[in-house]
Amino acid sequence: MNILIAEDNLASRELLREILEMWGHSVYESQNGAEALACLESSDVELALLDIQMPVMDGLETIRRIRDSRFAFADGDRAERVCHER
């Protein structure tokens, strides 16, 4: 499964990444909600794990924008890739 971790705390992000990769998942990383949205537009993420409190855009606002938007997750015009695939 392709999983996005949106977490501003590096230690937490690294721990989650290590566990998820140990379980056989592909992991994408972002440091805030804005980067998470761009990552969702530009990759084939199947599950997003979002921190509630992040700089720039928190997890709750990120979820609101996902629900309110008309993302074309698998379509041609992809956002610049700002998430980091591991």
BAPA-386339 format. One record per atom (N, C-alpha, C): atom name; z, x, y. Coordinates in pm, 1 decimal. Example, Ala and Ser with C-alpha at 12.3 -4.5 7.8 and 13.67 -1.06 7.14 Angstrom:
2
+------+----------+----------+----------+
| site |       up |     east |    north |
+------+----------+----------+----------+
|    N |    780.0 |   1319.0 |   -569.0 |
|   CA |    780.0 |   1230.0 |   -450.0 |
|    C |    780.0 |   1320.0 |   -330.0 |
|    N |    708.0 |   1285.0 |   -225.0 |
|   CA |    714.0 |   1367.0 |   -106.0 |
|    C |    787.0 |   1290.0 |      3.0 |
+------+----------+----------+----------+
//
This chain:
86
+------+----------+----------+----------+
| site |       up |     east |    north |
+------+----------+----------+----------+
|    N |      0.0 |     84.7 |   -117.7 |
|   CA |      0.0 |      0.0 |      0.0 |
|    C |      0.0 |     89.2 |    124.0 |
|    N |    -70.3 |     48.4 |    226.8 |
|   CA |    -74.1 |    119.5 |    354.7 |
|    C |     31.9 |     61.9 |    447.4 |
|    N |    128.6 |    144.7 |    484.7 |
|   CA |    244.4 |     98.0 |    560.2 |
|    C |    254.3 |    172.3 |    692.8 |
|    N |    277.7 |     96.6 |    799.5 |
|   CA |    299.6 |    152.7 |    932.4 |
|    C |    448.9 |    155.3 |    961.4 |
|    N |    499.4 |    270.5 |   1004.0 |
|   CA |    636.8 |    282.9 |   1051.7 |
|    C |    630.2 |    298.5 |   1203.6 |
|    N |    686.4 |    202.6 |   1276.0 |
|   CA |    696.1 |    211.8 |   1422.1 |
|    C |    843.1 |    235.4 |   1455.2 |
|    N |    874.9 |    358.9 |   1488.3 |
|   CA |   1014.0 |    401.5 |   1507.8 |
|    C |   1016.0 |    518.5 |   1603.7 |
|    N |   1099.0 |    510.1 |   1707.7 |
|   CA |   1104.1 |    618.4 |   1806.2 |
|    C |   1194.8 |    733.4 |   1762.6 |
|    N |   1283.5 |    709.9 |   1667.7 |
|   CA |   1374.4 |    813.7 |   1620.4 |
|    C |   1305.2 |    895.8 |   1510.9 |
|    N |   1279.7 |   1023.2 |   1540.0 |
|   CA |   1204.9 |   1108.5 |   1448.0 |
|    C |   1272.1 |   1120.3 |   1311.7 |
|    N |   1402.9 |   1138.0 |   1308.5 |
|   CA |   1473.8 |   1153.9 |   1181.0 |
|    C |   1460.1 |   1028.2 |   1094.8 |
|    N |   1473.2 |    912.0 |   1155.2 |
|   CA |   1458.5 |    786.3 |   1080.8 |
|    C |   1316.6 |    769.9 |   1029.1 |
|    N |   1219.5 |    804.1 |   1114.3 |
|   CA |   1078.1 |    793.6 |   1074.9 |
|    C |   1047.5 |    885.5 |    958.6 |
|    N |   1097.3 |   1008.9 |    964.8 |
|   CA |   1072.0 |   1104.7 |    856.8 |
|    C |   1136.2 |   1060.3 |    726.4 |
|    N |   1259.2 |   1007.8 |    731.7 |
|   CA |   1327.7 |    960.5 |    611.7 |
|    C |   1251.3 |    845.3 |    547.9 |
|    N |   1212.3 |    746.6 |    629.1 |
|   CA |   1133.9 |    634.4 |    577.1 |
|    C |   1002.8 |    682.0 |    515.9 |
|    N |    935.0 |    774.1 |    585.7 |
|   CA |    808.0 |    825.6 |    534.7 |
|    C |    827.0 |    890.6 |    398.5 |
|    N |    928.9 |    975.5 |    384.8 |
|   CA |    953.0 |   1044.8 |    258.3 |
|    C |    978.9 |    946.4 |    144.0 |
|    N |   1058.9 |    844.6 |    170.6 |
|   CA |   1088.6 |    744.6 |     67.3 |
|    C |    963.6 |    667.3 |     29.1 |
|    N |    890.0 |    619.3 |    129.2 |
|   CA |    770.1 |    540.1 |    101.1 |
|    C |    664.0 |    621.3 |     28.5 |
|    N |    645.8 |    747.1 |     67.7 |
|   CA |    548.7 |    832.4 |     -1.3 |
|    C |    594.1 |    862.2 |   -144.0 |
|    N |    724.2 |    878.3 |   -164.6 |
|   CA |    777.3 |    900.9 |   -298.8 |
|    C |    745.6 |    780.8 |   -388.9 |
|    N |    743.1 |    662.1 |   -331.4 |
|   CA |    709.9 |    540.8 |   -405.2 |
|    C |    559.7 |    517.8 |   -416.6 |
|    N |    478.6 |    610.7 |   -363.5 |
|   CA |    334.0 |    604.8 |   -380.1 |
|    C |    256.1 |    535.6 |   -270.0 |
|    N |    318.7 |    509.3 |   -156.1 |
|   CA |    250.4 |    441.1 |    -46.1 |
|    C |    187.2 |    540.3 |     50.8 |
|    N |     82.4 |    495.8 |    119.4 |
|   CA |     24.0 |    571.2 |    230.7 |
|    C |     96.2 |    527.0 |    356.7 |
|    N |    129.9 |    623.8 |    442.8 |
|   CA |    213.0 |    593.5 |    558.8 |
|    C |    143.1 |    632.5 |    688.2 |
|    N |    147.6 |    540.6 |    785.3 |
|   CA |    104.6 |    565.5 |    921.7 |
|    C |    229.7 |    563.5 |   1008.1 |
|    N |    228.0 |    639.3 |   1116.9 |
|   CA |    345.0 |    645.7 |   1203.6 |
|    C |    307.1 |    622.0 |   1349.1 |
|    N |    397.3 |    555.6 |   1421.0 |
|   CA |    385.2 |    542.6 |   1565.7 |
|    C |    525.5 |    548.6 |   1625.0 |
|    N |    532.4 |    581.5 |   1754.2 |
|   CA |    661.2 |    600.3 |   1819.6 |
|    C |    704.7 |    481.5 |   1904.1 |
|    N |    617.2 |    383.5 |   1921.4 |
|   CA |    651.7 |    265.8 |   2001.1 |
|    C |    555.5 |    151.6 |   1967.9 |
|    N |    584.6 |     35.3 |   2022.7 |
|   CA |    504.5 |    -81.7 |   1992.6 |
|    C |    360.3 |    -73.6 |   2039.3 |
|    N |    337.3 |    -10.1 |   2153.2 |
|   CA |    199.9 |      2.9 |   2202.7 |
|    C |    116.2 |     85.6 |   2106.5 |
|    N |    171.8 |    195.9 |   2057.9 |
|   CA |    101.3 |    277.1 |   1959.5 |
|    C |     83.5 |    198.9 |   1828.9 |
|    N |    182.1 |    119.7 |   1792.7 |
|   CA |    172.6 |     39.8 |   1670.2 |
|    C |     56.4 |    -59.1 |   1678.4 |
|    N |     40.9 |   -125.5 |   1792.9 |
|   CA |    -70.9 |   -219.4 |   1808.9 |
|    C |   -204.7 |   -148.0 |   1795.6 |
|    N |   -217.2 |    -31.6 |   1858.1 |
|   CA |   -341.9 |     44.9 |   1847.4 |
|    C |   -366.4 |     86.3 |   1703.1 |
|    N |   -261.1 |    123.5 |   1634.2 |
|   CA |   -274.3 |    163.5 |   1494.1 |
|    C |   -319.5 |     45.3 |   1408.6 |
|    N |   -261.9 |    -71.1 |   1433.4 |
|   CA |   -301.6 |   -190.1 |   1357.8 |
|    C |   -448.4 |   -223.4 |   1378.8 |
|    N |   -499.2 |   -198.0 |   1498.4 |
|   CA |   -640.0 |   -225.5 |   1527.2 |
|    C |   -732.7 |   -124.0 |   1463.4 |
|    N |   -683.2 |     -2.7 |   1442.2 |
|   CA |   -772.3 |    105.3 |   1400.9 |
|    C |   -753.5 |    151.9 |   1257.3 |
|    N |   -670.3 |     85.5 |   1180.8 |
|   CA |   -648.0 |    129.0 |   1043.2 |
|    C |   -628.7 |      8.1 |    952.9 |
|    N |   -615.5 |     35.1 |    826.1 |
|   CA |   -605.0 |    -72.1 |    728.0 |
|    C |   -459.9 |    -92.9 |    682.8 |
|    N |   -370.1 |   -109.8 |    779.1 |
|   CA |   -228.0 |   -130.3 |    752.2 |
|    C |   -207.1 |   -266.1 |    685.8 |
|    N |   -126.5 |   -265.9 |    578.8 |
|   CA |    -94.9 |   -389.7 |    507.4 |
|    C |     46.8 |   -439.7 |    536.6 |
|    N |    134.1 |   -348.8 |    581.9 |
|   CA |    272.0 |   -382.8 |    612.3 |
|    C |    318.9 |   -296.7 |    728.0 |
|    N |    386.0 |   -357.9 |    825.2 |
|   CA |    439.4 |   -282.5 |    938.9 |
|    C |    590.9 |   -296.1 |    941.1 |
|    N |    659.2 |   -182.9 |    948.9 |
|   CA |    804.1 |   -178.3 |    965.0 |
|    C |    830.6 |   -139.3 |   1109.2 |
|    N |    888.5 |   -230.7 |   1187.7 |
|   CA |    905.2 |   -210.6 |   1330.9 |
|    C |   1051.9 |   -200.0 |   1368.6 |
|    N |   1084.7 |    -97.7 |   1445.9 |
|   CA |   1217.0 |    -86.1 |   1505.9 |
|    C |   1226.7 |   -193.1 |   1615.0 |
|    N |   1345.2 |   -246.5 |   1634.6 |
|   CA |   1363.1 |   -347.4 |   1739.1 |
|    C |   1364.7 |   -283.9 |   1877.4 |
|    N |   1438.5 |   -172.4 |   1893.3 |
|   CA |   1452.6 |   -107.6 |   2024.1 |
|    C |   1372.3 |     21.7 |   2028.1 |
|    N |   1262.5 |     18.0 |   2103.9 |
|   CA |   1177.8 |    135.6 |   2122.4 |
|    C |   1135.6 |    141.7 |   2267.9 |
|    N |   1103.4 |    260.9 |   2318.2 |
|   CA |   1050.4 |    271.0 |   2454.6 |
|    C |    907.8 |    215.1 |   2461.5 |
|    N |    859.5 |    193.0 |   2578.5 |
|   CA |    725.3 |    142.4 |   2609.0 |
|    C |    712.6 |     -4.9 |   2569.2 |
|    N |    725.3 |    -35.2 |   2440.3 |
|   CA |    719.9 |   -173.7 |   2392.8 |
|    C |    808.8 |   -183.8 |   2270.1 |
|    N |    904.4 |   -276.5 |   2272.8 |
|   CA |    995.8 |   -288.7 |   2159.2 |
|    C |    932.0 |   -367.2 |   2044.3 |
|    N |   1001.8 |   -371.8 |   1933.5 |
|   CA |    949.4 |   -437.2 |   1814.8 |
|    C |    928.0 |   -586.3 |   1831.2 |
|    N |   1017.4 |   -652.4 |   1903.9 |
|   CA |   1002.8 |   -796.5 |   1924.3 |
|    C |    879.2 |   -829.4 |   2007.7 |
|    N |    856.0 |   -752.2 |   2113.9 |
|   CA |    735.9 |   -773.5 |   2195.9 |
|    C |    610.0 |   -742.0 |   2115.1 |
|    N |    617.6 |   -642.0 |   2031.9 |
|   CA |    503.9 |   -607.3 |   1945.3 |
|    C |    468.5 |   -724.9 |   1854.9 |
|    N |    569.8 |   -785.0 |   1792.0 |
|   CA |    545.8 |   -900.8 |   1705.4 |
|    C |    487.5 |  -1017.4 |   1785.1 |
|    N |    540.3 |  -1042.0 |   1905.9 |
|   CA |    485.3 |  -1149.6 |   1989.7 |
|    C |    337.4 |  -1127.1 |   2016.4 |
|    N |    301.8 |  -1004.3 |   2049.4 |
|   CA |    160.9 |   -975.0 |   2080.7 |
|    C |     72.4 |   -986.7 |   1957.5 |
|    N |    124.6 |   -949.3 |   1842.6 |
|   CA |     47.1 |   -965.9 |   1718.4 |
|    C |     22.1 |  -1114.3 |   1693.8 |
|    N |    124.9 |  -1194.3 |   1706.7 |
|   CA |    111.7 |  -1338.9 |   1682.2 |
|    C |     21.4 |  -1406.1 |   1784.4 |
|    N |     27.6 |  -1362.0 |   1910.8 |
|   CA |    -50.1 |  -1424.5 |   2017.3 |
|    C |   -193.9 |  -1374.6 |   2026.2 |
|    N |   -222.6 |  -1266.0 |   1960.6 |
|   CA |   -355.2 |  -1205.8 |   1975.3 |
|    C |   -451.6 |  -1257.0 |   1870.1 |
|    N |   -571.2 |  -1216.8 |   1888.3 |
|   CA |   -674.6 |  -1246.8 |   1789.2 |
|    C |   -729.2 |  -1115.0 |   1738.6 |
|    N |   -638.6 |  -1036.3 |   1680.7 |
|   CA |   -679.0 |   -906.7 |   1627.6 |
|    C |   -791.1 |   -923.1 |   1526.5 |
|    N |   -887.5 |   -836.0 |   1535.9 |
|   CA |   -992.3 |   -826.9 |   1434.9 |
|    C |   -965.0 |   -696.8 |   1360.3 |
|    N |   -862.2 |   -697.9 |   1278.2 |
|   CA |   -812.8 |   -575.5 |   1216.8 |
|    C |   -918.6 |   -498.0 |   1139.2 |
|    N |  -1012.4 |   -565.2 |   1079.1 |
|   CA |  -1109.2 |   -494.2 |    996.7 |
|    C |  -1246.7 |   -486.5 |   1061.8 |
|    N |  -1260.3 |   -524.0 |   1187.8 |
|   CA |  -1390.7 |   -527.8 |   1252.6 |
|    C |  -1427.4 |   -396.3 |   1319.9 |
|    N |  -1553.6 |   -389.8 |   1361.4 |
|   CA |  -1613.1 |   -269.9 |   1416.5 |
|    C |  -1546.6 |   -201.9 |   1533.1 |
|    N |  -1519.3 |   -270.8 |   1642.9 |
|   CA |  -1463.0 |   -205.5 |   1761.3 |
|    C |  -1318.0 |   -168.1 |   1736.2 |
|    N |  -1296.9 |    -42.9 |   1704.9 |
|   CA |  -1162.1 |      2.6 |   1672.3 |
|    C |  -1104.2 |     79.1 |   1790.2 |
|    N |   -973.5 |     61.8 |   1811.8 |
|   CA |   -905.1 |    133.1 |   1919.9 |
|    C |   -897.2 |    282.0 |   1886.4 |
|    N |   -877.9 |    362.4 |   1988.9 |
|   CA |   -856.6 |    504.9 |   1967.0 |
|    C |   -736.6 |    521.6 |   1875.6 |
|    N |   -750.1 |    608.8 |   1778.8 |
|   CA |   -644.1 |    625.2 |   1680.1 |
|    C |   -527.4 |    703.6 |   1738.6 |
|    N |   -414.0 |    638.4 |   1754.4 |
|   CA |   -294.7 |    705.6 |   1804.1 |
|    C |   -187.1 |    711.0 |   1698.6 |
|    N |   -205.5 |    639.0 |   1590.0 |
|   CA |   -106.8 |    647.9 |   1483.2 |
|    C |   -137.4 |    771.5 |   1399.4 |
|    N |    -39.0 |    817.3 |   1328.8 |
|   CA |    -53.4 |    938.7 |   1252.3 |
|    C |    -45.2 |    905.8 |   1103.1 |
|    N |   -154.5 |    929.9 |   1032.6 |
|   CA |   -154.0 |    904.9 |    889.7 |
|    C |    -94.9 |   1026.0 |    819.4 |
|    N |     -8.7 |   1000.8 |    724.5 |
|   CA |     53.3 |   1108.4 |    647.2 |
|    C |      7.7 |   1101.6 |    504.7 |
+------+----------+----------+----------+
//
